[in-house]
């Protein structure tokens, strides 16, 4: 079965509509998804940026917030501009990495995005993440403890390094074989590519 | 009749598919187009960039060239990566500004884009631009002389300043009332917005 790697970062604004849309579209296209959480911070830093490009260029930032509002309205997705941007996402990303092979993984990913971009809650907060884990029938303390283990930390670092090696510079990104697609706008095209090969 | 301002820069890669697609789509949507050539150089400089962002960030640049190739294939548009990027576009932009109210203006704009992104020719070259003007039944020497007049230079400067005042930071951009849309990907959405108001 054709497959597509979904590279996402929980702080990334355009990853939110992609994360909420991707399961239904992939099912329709007959494409298997592989969830790849990673961190944009180290990748931006490697390009000399110490913050989101949307904060470094406020003109572009202002546009992005309005564009995202329009985009979510088009998709009929709920949306609220978070009061903190970008929110630290490292713990959530480690949990998503551990959950990538679990049946509740995709739903957990969507729930984290909703916390950030619908409920405007702090996704770096351990109680917020614990609540989400419990809502997914999971032993929150156990997963949070695993998220803090050196092995998990090393895995997320390695995954971010792999993103960089693949030429990923933003999120969401989609990888199909040797092809890289960047942005929520490219989701349909990436799935069509995956379905064709 | 609803109208949409099409803000374009001849050196801009994603402006090429937008310029080639916009007339048919606008006709279908019943939207009148206003052509607004401008220069990205001064806008990039105001954001601290002395080159195209695709050159300043080679990882993003590499992605853009491949993405544009795929995009043009989807639209069935001819495409060749120009051997020089970005090409100096100031004279072509001044001509397009003068031609904006002329019946041959839109066709001239498309012809300049084709020279750059299909024929890989230097759109800063006066003979190349003169040939295009003559192909449009125009007195090339007269238009080129007008393009070099202080009034024309001031008009293009003013138009670029207006782009900046509108919050434009890249090309192509589309302005409909108070709404700004950025990127070839947003062309359909911008036209739908224009048709609705």
Interface residues (C-beta under 8 A of the other chain):
Chain A: X47 X57 X59 X60 X62 X63 X66 X67 X70 X74 X167 X169 X170 X179 X180 X181 X182 X183 X185 X186 X189
Chain B: X47 X57 X59 X60 X62 X63 X66 X67 X70 X74 X167 X169 X170 X179 X180 X181 X182 X183 X185 X186 X189
